[in-house]
Amino acid sequence: MADLRPIEASFVASGPSGVAVRTRLKHLTADDEKVLCLVGAHLGSLASKDLKARCQDGLEHSGKAWAVRKRELTPVSSSRWAGSISKATHDQWALARRCQLAHIQNLQAGIRTIERRLSQPIGQKGTKGAPGGYRSRREWHAKSRRLRVLQDRLATARADREAGVVHVVRGGKCLARTRHHLEAAKLTESAWRGRWEVERWFCQADGESGKRYGNETIRVSPDGEVSIKLPAPLTHLANAPHGRYVLACRVTFAHRGEEWADRVAANRAIAYRIHLDTGRERWYLTASWQIPPSPTLPIEAALAHGVIGVDMNADHLAAWRLDAHGNPMGAPRRFFYDLTGTAPHRDAQVRHALTRLLHWATACGVRAIAVEDLDFAAEKTREKHGRRKRFRQLVSGMPTGKLRARLASMADRTGIAVIAVDPAYTSRWGAQHWQKPLTSTTRNTTRHDAAAVAIGRRAQGHPIRRRTAPPPAHRSDEQGHRTVQARMGVVGREGTRPRVPGPRTRSVGAGRGVNAGNQNAQHRPGRSAEHESWQQDSLPLSL
């Protein structure tokens, strides 16, 4: 049997540490829109210059250099606008550094795969754990050339990282590349130019605790009045005292509106962002603030009422409820979603599926949901699944990170714990040990349903492998009870039943059993018994 990697321990995921809610700015006048456009364009140009200065500093950046940049921005905006711009610049540079490291790791993974396949004979078949050689001399030659390209890219990326050089595109690299493919994007040059300029605007302000309504720059009163502190060059457009401009519309937050109102009344910090959706031609206001993370429950307390194992797939969530002893209960559930279309549509589909999942968990009385701690960082490389382009697109399209973040945030509001488990071998072992036993004439159990059972059992600490019933000749007490269902720590749990005087069955007399001895305890496929660290109650499996 091939060596299997160790399984990491399951853990309860922490809750969210921040909140963001959005509402629409309705009934804006022409003057309101003009002022918002001027403010966004002016501050956007300042943000671009500040980002350029930060990138030029590279690794030599310090708190003193940050203060110098802020002092240069203050005369052409304001002290608070300068602080928001410089902080956003710092965050963007740090994000670019993390993405640069991820790009280097991806290049290294691709180079290792190509070098391994080039070292094998042409036509060599691969295994489940590693790919084999290339199919033809032509493919071998093409991959050898690609290896040189990747090595050059890796050397360039490493040199940039050592020098502190990052590559950032304000407005987004995807939109910048769209400029060269306007026909495919169904955009005119003027429409693209409008989107590009809007994406480079800057109109966001950090909150301040103790200040009026929690923000001095973009202020929203309890009755929904929105006012903006205009930058110094635009103060002549003010319609309120102290260089402020008050919008004609009033806003309300439908989601978490009470929390927002409490923070505004208490003058607690709230950050705001105003942006224009060019596709809908609508203005939006986003409010965000930090919250203390909810205390994490012990995993034993979260699993006291069972668990729902969830297997994430390209078009649905496969879920199955397990009792406290690891036995599947009822029928599996599937929550479908569609990941095609625009990003807001995909996000809404994921959110709707998670809402239905949490409603079902609440109705069942289960206080824990088990999901795989997926990353797919190594699975997205082009070299690992070179010819399987559709599979690579499928893996890349699965919003694993967004689903985890959404589930943790939504589950925290309902009081349901999210348990992250190691994803190793859950689909394979689930299909091997649970798919067939859970299939009946009225229920067709899929591989994904069986994986959900495996995920739930791993979260509970049970082995994925089902207990194997003894042969027919050994199911009575003739040779002793050979199944293990006692809790961990029970003396003699691996042994036979104690001898009890008197007949125990109609056909077998008492005292006829013999010692079955300890079994080779493993929970991996192909072994004869169960895992050595049992945590299962003294109740029979439902199937």
C-alpha positions as CSV (number, residue, x, y, z in Angstrom):
1,M,0.0,0.0,0.0
2,A,1.3,3.5,-0.9
3,D,2.2,5.8,2.0
4,L,-0.7,8.0,3.0
5,R,0.0,11.5,4.2
6,P,-1.0,12.2,7.8
7,I,-4.5,13.6,8.5
8,E,-4.6,17.0,10.2
9,A,-6.9,17.4,13.2
10,S,-10.3,19.0,12.7
11,F,-10.9,22.4,14.2
12,V,-13.8,24.9,14.7
13,A,-13.4,27.8,12.3
14,S,-13.4,31.3,13.8
15,G,-16.2,33.7,13.2
16,P,-15.9,37.0,11.2
17,S,-14.2,40.0,12.6
18,G,-15.9,42.6,10.5
19,V,-19.2,43.6,8.9
20,A,-19.9,45.3,5.6
21,V,-23.4,46.4,4.5
22,R,-24.5,48.2,1.3
23,T,-27.3,50.4,0.3
24,R,-28.2,52.4,-2.8
25,L,-28.0,56.2,-3.1
26,K,-31.4,56.9,-4.7
27,H,-32.8,60.1,-6.1
28,L,-29.5,61.9,-6.6
29,T,-29.7,65.2,-8.3
30,A,-27.5,66.2,-11.3
31,D,-25.4,68.4,-9.0
32,D,-24.9,65.5,-6.5
33,E,-23.6,63.2,-9.3
34,K,-21.3,65.9,-10.6
35,V,-19.8,66.5,-7.2
36,L,-19.3,62.8,-6.5
37,C,-17.6,62.4,-9.9
38,L,-15.3,65.3,-9.3
39,V,-14.4,64.1,-5.8
40,G,-13.8,60.5,-7.0
41,A,-11.6,61.6,-9.9
42,H,-9.5,64.1,-7.9
43,L,-8.9,61.7,-5.0
44,G,-8.3,58.8,-7.5
45,S,-5.4,60.8,-9.1
46,L,-3.9,61.4,-5.7
47,A,-4.2,57.7,-4.9
48,S,-2.4,56.8,-8.1
49,K,0.5,59.2,-7.4
50,D,0.7,57.9,-3.8
51,L,0.8,54.3,-5.0
52,K,3.6,55.1,-7.4
53,A,5.6,56.7,-4.6
54,R,5.0,53.7,-2.4
55,C,6.2,51.2,-5.1
56,Q,9.3,53.3,-5.7
57,D,10.2,53.0,-2.0
58,G,10.0,49.2,-2.2
59,L,11.6,47.5,0.9
60,E,13.1,50.8,2.0
61,H,9.7,52.0,3.2
62,S,9.4,53.1,6.8
63,G,7.0,55.0,9.1
64,K,8.9,58.2,8.3
65,A,8.4,57.8,4.6
66,W,4.7,57.1,5.2
67,A,4.4,60.4,7.2
68,V,6.1,62.3,4.4
69,R,3.7,61.0,1.8
70,K,0.7,61.9,4.0
71,R,2.0,65.5,4.5
72,E,2.3,65.9,0.7
73,L,-1.3,64.7,0.3
74,T,-2.8,66.9,3.0
75,P,-2.7,70.3,1.2
76,V,-4.5,69.0,-1.9
77,S,-7.1,67.0,0.0
78,S,-7.4,67.1,3.8
79,S,-5.6,65.4,6.7
80,R,-8.3,62.6,7.0
81,W,-8.5,62.1,3.2
82,A,-4.7,61.8,3.2
83,G,-4.8,59.2,5.9
84,S,-7.3,57.1,4.1
85,I,-5.4,57.3,0.8
86,S,-2.0,56.4,2.3
87,K,-3.5,53.5,4.3
88,A,-5.3,52.1,1.2
89,T,-2.0,52.4,-0.7
90,H,-0.2,50.5,2.0
91,D,-2.8,47.7,2.0
92,Q,-2.7,47.4,-1.8
93,W,1.1,47.1,-1.8
94,A,1.0,44.4,0.9
95,L,-1.6,42.5,-1.1
96,A,0.5,42.7,-4.2
97,R,3.4,41.2,-2.3
98,R,1.3,38.3,-1.1
99,C,0.1,37.7,-4.7
100,Q,3.7,37.8,-5.9
101,L,4.7,35.1,-3.4
102,A,1.7,32.9,-4.5
103,H,2.8,33.4,-8.2
104,I,6.3,32.2,-7.3
105,Q,5.0,29.1,-5.6
106,N,2.8,28.3,-8.6
107,L,5.7,28.6,-11.0
108,Q,7.8,26.3,-8.8
109,A,5.0,23.7,-8.7
110,G,4.8,23.8,-12.5
111,I,8.6,23.5,-13.0
112,R,8.7,20.5,-10.6
113,T,6.0,18.7,-12.5
114,I,7.6,19.4,-16.0
115,E,11.0,18.3,-14.8
116,R,9.7,15.1,-13.4
117,R,7.7,14.2,-16.5
118,L,10.7,15.1,-18.8
119,S,12.9,12.7,-16.8
120,Q,10.7,9.8,-17.5
121,P,10.6,7.8,-20.8
122,I,8.2,8.9,-23.5
123,G,4.9,7.0,-23.2
124,Q,5.6,6.0,-19.5
125,K,2.2,5.6,-17.8
126,G,1.5,7.5,-14.7
127,T,-0.1,6.5,-11.4
128,K,-2.8,8.0,-9.3
129,G,-0.3,9.9,-7.2
130,A,1.9,11.3,-10.0
131,P,1.7,11.7,-13.8
132,G,3.9,9.7,-16.2
133,G,6.0,10.7,-19.1
134,Y,4.8,12.7,-22.1
135,R,2.9,10.9,-24.9
136,S,5.1,11.8,-27.9
137,R,8.5,13.3,-28.8
138,R,6.7,16.4,-30.1
139,E,5.0,17.1,-26.7
140,W,8.2,16.4,-24.9
141,H,10.0,19.0,-27.0
142,A,7.2,21.6,-26.5
143,K,7.3,21.0,-22.7
144,S,11.1,21.3,-22.6
145,R,10.7,24.8,-24.2
146,R,7.9,25.7,-21.8
147,L,10.2,24.7,-18.9
148,R,12.7,27.3,-20.0
149,V,10.0,29.9,-20.2
150,L,8.8,29.1,-16.7
151,Q,12.3,29.2,-15.3
152,D,12.9,32.6,-16.8
153,R,9.6,33.9,-15.3
154,L,10.6,32.4,-11.9
155,A,14.0,34.1,-12.0
156,T,12.4,37.4,-12.9
157,A,9.8,37.1,-10.1
158,R,12.4,36.2,-7.5
159,A,14.5,39.1,-8.5
160,D,11.5,41.5,-8.2
161,R,10.7,40.1,-4.8
162,E,14.2,40.4,-3.5
163,A,14.3,44.0,-4.8
164,G,10.8,44.8,-3.4
165,V,9.3,45.5,-6.8
166,V,5.6,44.8,-7.2
167,H,3.3,45.3,-10.2
168,V,0.0,46.9,-9.5
169,V,-2.7,48.1,-11.9
170,R,-5.1,50.6,-10.4
171,G,-8.4,49.7,-12.0
172,G,-7.7,46.0,-12.4
173,K,-5.5,44.0,-14.7
174,C,-8.5,42.3,-16.2
175,L,-10.2,45.5,-17.2
176,A,-6.9,46.8,-18.6
177,R,-6.5,43.7,-20.8
178,T,-10.1,44.1,-22.0
179,R,-9.0,47.3,-23.8
180,H,-7.3,45.0,-26.4
181,H,-10.4,42.8,-26.8
182,L,-13.3,45.2,-27.0
183,E,-15.3,43.2,-29.6
184,A,-15.2,40.0,-27.5
185,A,-16.2,42.1,-24.4
186,K,-19.0,43.8,-26.5
187,L,-17.7,47.3,-25.5
188,T,-17.0,50.4,-27.4
189,E,-13.9,52.4,-26.7
190,S,-15.8,55.2,-25.0
191,A,-17.7,52.7,-22.8
192,W,-14.5,51.0,-21.8
193,R,-12.9,54.4,-21.1
194,G,-15.8,55.3,-18.8
195,R,-15.5,52.1,-16.8
196,W,-11.7,52.4,-16.6
197,E,-11.9,56.0,-15.1
198,V,-14.6,55.0,-12.6
199,E,-12.6,52.0,-11.4
200,R,-9.7,54.3,-10.7
201,W,-11.7,56.7,-8.6
202,F,-11.2,56.9,-4.8
203,C,-14.0,57.8,-2.4
204,Q,-13.6,55.9,0.8
205,A,-12.9,57.1,4.4
206,D,-11.9,55.3,7.6
207,G,-14.0,55.7,10.7
208,E,-12.9,57.3,14.0
209,S,-14.3,56.4,17.3
210,G,-15.4,59.4,19.4
211,K,-16.1,61.6,16.4
212,R,-19.5,62.6,15.4
213,Y,-21.4,59.7,13.9
214,G,-18.2,57.7,13.8
215,N,-16.7,59.4,10.7
216,E,-15.7,63.0,10.0
217,T,-15.0,62.6,6.3
218,I,-18.1,60.8,5.0
219,R,-20.8,61.3,7.6
220,V,-24.2,59.6,7.7
221,S,-26.6,60.8,10.4
222,P,-29.1,58.5,12.2
223,D,-31.9,59.9,9.9
224,G,-29.9,58.9,6.8
225,E,-28.5,62.2,5.7
226,V,-25.2,61.8,3.8
227,S,-22.5,64.5,3.8
228,I,-19.0,64.6,2.4
229,K,-16.0,66.7,3.5
230,L,-14.8,68.1,0.2
231,P,-11.1,68.2,-0.7
232,A,-9.4,71.5,-0.5
233,P,-9.5,72.3,-4.3
234,L,-13.3,71.5,-4.4
235,T,-14.5,73.5,-1.4
236,H,-16.2,76.0,-3.6
237,L,-18.8,73.3,-4.4
238,A,-19.9,73.1,-0.7
239,N,-23.6,73.6,0.2
240,A,-23.1,73.3,3.9
241,P,-20.8,74.9,6.5
242,H,-17.2,73.8,7.0
243,G,-16.6,72.8,3.4
244,R,-19.2,70.0,3.4
245,Y,-21.6,68.8,0.7
246,V,-24.9,67.3,1.7
247,L,-26.5,64.9,-0.8
248,A,-30.2,65.3,-1.5
249,C,-31.0,61.6,-0.8
250,R,-31.6,59.8,2.4
251,V,-30.2,56.2,3.0
252,T,-31.3,53.3,5.1
253,F,-29.6,49.9,5.7
254,A,-32.0,47.0,5.4
255,H,-29.4,44.4,6.6
256,R,-27.9,45.0,10.1
257,G,-29.6,48.4,10.2
258,E,-30.1,48.2,13.9
259,E,-26.4,47.5,14.5
260,W,-25.4,50.4,12.3
261,A,-27.8,52.8,14.0
262,D,-26.5,51.8,17.5
263,R,-22.9,52.5,16.4
264,V,-23.9,55.8,14.8
265,A,-25.7,56.9,18.0
266,A,-22.7,55.9,20.1
267,N,-20.2,57.7,17.8
268,R,-18.3,54.5,17.2
269,A,-16.0,54.1,14.1
270,I,-17.7,53.3,10.8
271,A,-15.9,53.3,7.4
272,Y,-17.8,54.3,4.3
273,R,-17.2,53.9,0.6
274,I,-19.1,55.5,-2.3
275,H,-18.8,53.9,-5.7
276,L,-20.6,53.9,-9.0
277,D,-21.8,50.7,-10.7
278,T,-21.2,51.5,-14.4
279,G,-23.2,48.5,-15.6
280,R,-26.4,49.6,-13.8
281,E,-25.6,53.3,-13.6
282,R,-26.3,53.3,-9.9
283,W,-24.5,54.8,-6.9
284,Y,-24.0,52.8,-3.8
285,L,-22.8,53.4,-0.2
286,T,-21.0,50.7,1.7
287,A,-20.6,50.9,5.5
288,S,-18.2,48.6,7.3
289,W,-17.0,48.2,10.9
290,Q,-15.1,45.8,13.1
291,I,-16.8,43.4,15.5
292,P,-15.3,41.3,18.3
293,P,-15.1,37.7,17.0
294,S,-17.6,35.3,18.7
295,P,-16.0,32.9,21.2
296,T,-15.2,29.6,19.6
297,L,-17.1,26.6,21.0
298,P,-15.1,23.5,22.0
299,I,-15.5,20.9,19.2
300,E,-17.0,18.4,21.7
301,A,-19.8,20.8,22.6
302,A,-20.5,21.7,18.9
303,L,-20.8,18.0,18.0
304,A,-23.1,17.1,20.9
305,H,-26.2,17.1,18.7
306,G,-24.6,15.5,15.7
307,V,-23.2,17.2,12.6
308,I,-24.0,17.8,8.9
309,G,-21.3,16.8,6.6
310,V,-21.0,19.0,3.4
311,D,-19.2,18.2,0.3
312,M,-18.6,21.1,-2.1
313,N,-18.9,20.5,-5.8
314,A,-19.0,22.5,-9.0
315,D,-22.8,22.9,-9.1
316,H,-24.1,21.9,-5.7
317,L,-23.5,21.2,-2.1
318,A,-24.0,17.6,-1.0
319,A,-25.0,17.3,2.6
320,W,-25.9,14.5,4.9
321,R,-26.9,14.6,8.6
322,L,-25.1,12.3,11.0
323,D,-26.1,11.6,14.6
324,A,-23.7,11.9,17.6
325,H,-22.4,8.3,16.9
326,G,-21.5,8.9,13.2
327,N,-24.5,7.2,11.7
328,P,-26.2,8.8,8.6
329,M,-29.7,9.9,9.3
330,G,-32.6,10.4,6.9
331,A,-31.9,11.1,3.2
332,P,-29.1,13.3,1.7
333,R,-29.8,16.8,0.7
334,R,-28.4,18.7,-2.3
335,F,-28.3,22.5,-2.6
336,F,-27.7,23.6,-6.2
337,Y,-26.2,26.8,-7.5
338,D,-25.1,28.2,-10.8
339,L,-21.5,29.6,-11.1
340,T,-21.9,31.0,-14.6
341,G,-22.5,34.7,-15.4
342,T,-21.4,37.8,-13.6
343,A,-19.6,37.9,-10.3
344,P,-22.7,39.3,-8.4
345,H,-24.8,36.5,-9.8
346,R,-22.3,33.9,-8.7
347,D,-22.1,35.4,-5.3
348,A,-25.9,35.5,-4.9
349,Q,-26.1,31.8,-6.0
350,V,-23.6,30.8,-3.3
351,R,-25.3,32.9,-0.7
352,H,-28.7,31.4,-1.5
353,A,-27.4,27.8,-1.3
354,L,-25.8,28.5,2.1
355,T,-29.0,30.1,3.4
356,R,-31.0,26.9,2.5
357,L,-28.3,24.8,4.1
358,L,-28.3,26.8,7.4
359,H,-32.1,26.7,7.5
360,W,-32.1,22.9,7.2
361,A,-29.5,22.7,9.9
362,T,-31.5,24.9,12.2
363,A,-34.7,22.8,11.6
364,C,-32.8,19.6,12.4
365,G,-31.4,21.0,15.6
366,V,-27.8,20.4,14.6
367,R,-25.3,22.9,15.9
368,A,-22.3,22.1,13.7
369,I,-21.6,21.9,10.0
370,A,-18.4,20.1,8.7
371,V,-16.7,21.3,5.5
372,E,-13.4,20.5,3.9
373,D,-10.6,22.9,4.4
374,L,-10.0,23.2,0.7
375,D,-7.3,25.4,-0.9
376,F,-6.7,24.0,-4.5
377,A,-3.5,26.0,-4.7
378,A,-1.5,23.0,-6.1
379,E,-4.5,21.7,-8.1
380,K,-4.8,24.8,-10.3
381,T,-1.4,24.6,-12.0
382,R,-1.6,24.1,-15.7
383,E,1.1,21.4,-15.7
384,K,-0.6,19.0,-13.3
385,H,-3.7,18.6,-15.5
386,G,-2.3,19.9,-18.8
387,R,-4.7,18.2,-21.3
388,R,-7.7,18.2,-19.0
389,K,-8.5,21.8,-19.7
390,R,-12.2,21.5,-18.7
391,F,-11.2,20.0,-15.3
392,R,-8.7,22.8,-14.7
393,Q,-11.4,25.4,-15.4
394,L,-13.8,23.5,-13.2
395,V,-11.4,23.5,-10.2
396,S,-10.5,27.2,-10.8
397,G,-14.1,28.2,-10.9
398,M,-15.0,26.7,-7.6
399,P,-15.2,29.6,-5.1
400,T,-13.7,27.7,-2.1
401,G,-12.4,30.8,-0.3
402,K,-15.6,32.8,-0.8
403,L,-17.7,29.9,0.3
404,R,-15.7,29.4,3.5
405,A,-15.9,33.1,4.3
406,R,-19.6,33.3,3.5
407,L,-20.4,30.2,5.5
408,A,-18.4,31.3,8.6
409,S,-20.1,34.7,8.5
410,M,-23.7,33.4,8.0
411,A,-23.3,30.5,10.4
412,D,-22.1,32.9,13.1
413,R,-25.4,34.8,13.0
414,T,-27.4,31.6,13.5
415,G,-25.2,30.1,16.2
416,I,-24.0,27.2,14.2
417,A,-20.3,26.2,14.4
418,V,-18.3,25.5,11.2
419,I,-15.8,22.6,11.6
420,A,-13.0,22.5,9.0
421,V,-11.6,19.0,8.3
422,D,-8.7,17.7,6.3
423,P,-9.9,16.9,2.8
424,A,-7.5,14.0,2.2
425,Y,-9.1,10.9,0.7
426,T,-12.7,11.9,1.8
427,S,-14.2,11.3,-1.7
428,R,-12.2,8.1,-2.3
429,W,-12.9,6.5,1.0
430,G,-16.4,7.8,1.2
431,A,-17.3,6.1,-2.1
432,Q,-15.4,2.9,-1.1
433,H,-17.1,2.4,2.2
434,W,-20.4,4.3,2.2
435,Q,-21.8,4.6,-1.3
436,K,-22.9,1.0,-1.8
437,P,-24.2,0.4,1.7
438,L,-26.3,3.6,1.5
439,T,-27.8,2.8,-1.9
440,S,-31.2,1.2,-2.0
441,T,-34.0,0.6,-4.4
442,T,-35.5,4.0,-3.5
443,R,-32.3,6.0,-3.1
444,N,-29.4,6.4,-5.5
445,T,-26.4,7.5,-3.4
446,T,-23.8,9.5,-5.3
447,R,-20.1,9.7,-4.7
448,H,-20.6,13.2,-3.4
449,D,-23.2,12.1,-0.9
450,A,-20.8,9.4,0.4
451,A,-18.1,12.0,0.7
452,A,-20.4,14.2,2.9
453,V,-20.7,11.2,5.3
454,A,-16.9,10.8,5.3
455,I,-16.5,14.5,6.1
456,G,-18.9,14.4,8.9
457,R,-17.4,11.3,10.5
458,R,-13.9,12.8,10.3
459,A,-15.1,15.9,12.0
460,Q,-16.5,13.7,14.8
461,G,-13.2,11.9,15.2
462,H,-14.6,8.6,13.9
463,P,-12.8,6.5,11.3
464,I,-14.3,6.8,7.8
465,R,-14.3,3.1,7.3
466,R,-17.5,1.3,8.3
467,R,-17.3,-1.6,10.8
468,T,-17.3,-4.9,8.9
469,A,-19.7,-7.5,10.1
470,P,-18.3,-10.9,10.9
471,P,-18.8,-13.9,8.5
472,P,-22.2,-15.6,8.9
473,A,-20.7,-18.5,10.9
474,H,-19.3,-15.9,13.4
475,R,-22.3,-13.7,13.9
476,S,-23.6,-15.7,16.9
477,D,-21.8,-16.2,20.2
478,E,-20.3,-19.5,19.1
479,Q,-16.9,-17.8,18.7
480,G,-17.5,-14.6,20.5
481,H,-18.7,-11.2,19.6
482,R,-16.2,-9.8,17.1
483,T,-17.4,-6.3,16.5
484,V,-16.2,-3.3,18.5
485,Q,-18.7,-0.7,19.6
486,A,-17.4,0.4,23.1
487,R,-16.1,3.8,23.9
488,M,-12.4,4.5,24.0
489,G,-10.9,3.6,27.4
490,V,-13.3,0.8,28.1
491,V,-11.4,-2.2,29.5
492,G,-11.5,-5.2,27.1
493,R,-13.2,-3.4,24.3
494,E,-11.2,-5.3,21.8
495,G,-11.9,-8.6,23.4
496,T,-14.9,-11.0,23.3
497,R,-18.0,-10.8,25.4
498,P,-17.7,-12.1,29.0
499,R,-19.0,-15.5,29.7
500,V,-22.5,-15.4,31.1
501,P,-24.1,-18.6,32.5
502,G,-27.3,-19.8,30.9
503,P,-28.4,-19.9,27.3
504,R,-28.0,-16.6,25.4
505,T,-29.7,-17.7,22.1
506,R,-32.1,-20.4,21.1
507,S,-29.5,-22.5,19.4
508,V,-26.2,-21.8,21.1
509,G,-25.4,-22.6,24.7
510,A,-23.5,-20.4,27.0
511,G,-19.8,-20.5,27.3
512,R,-19.1,-21.7,23.8
513,G,-17.1,-18.7,22.7
514,V,-13.4,-18.5,22.2
515,N,-11.1,-15.6,22.3
516,A,-11.1,-13.8,19.0
517,G,-8.0,-11.8,19.9
518,N,-7.1,-8.3,18.9
519,Q,-7.6,-7.3,15.3
520,N,-5.3,-5.4,13.1
521,A,-6.8,-2.0,13.8
522,Q,-6.6,0.5,10.9
523,H,-9.2,2.7,9.3
524,R,-7.5,2.7,5.9
525,P,-8.9,0.7,2.9
526,G,-8.0,-2.9,2.6
527,R,-7.6,-3.7,6.3
528,S,-9.6,-6.1,8.3
529,A,-10.7,-4.1,11.3
530,E,-11.2,-0.6,12.6
531,H,-9.0,2.2,13.8
532,E,-7.3,1.7,17.1
533,S,-8.7,4.9,18.7
534,W,-12.4,4.3,18.8
535,Q,-14.7,7.1,19.9
536,Q,-18.0,5.6,19.0
537,D,-20.8,5.0,21.5
538,S,-22.2,1.6,22.3
539,L,-25.0,1.9,19.8
540,P,-25.3,-0.1,16.6
541,L,-24.9,1.5,13.2
542,S,-28.1,2.3,11.5
543,L,-27.1,0.3,8.4
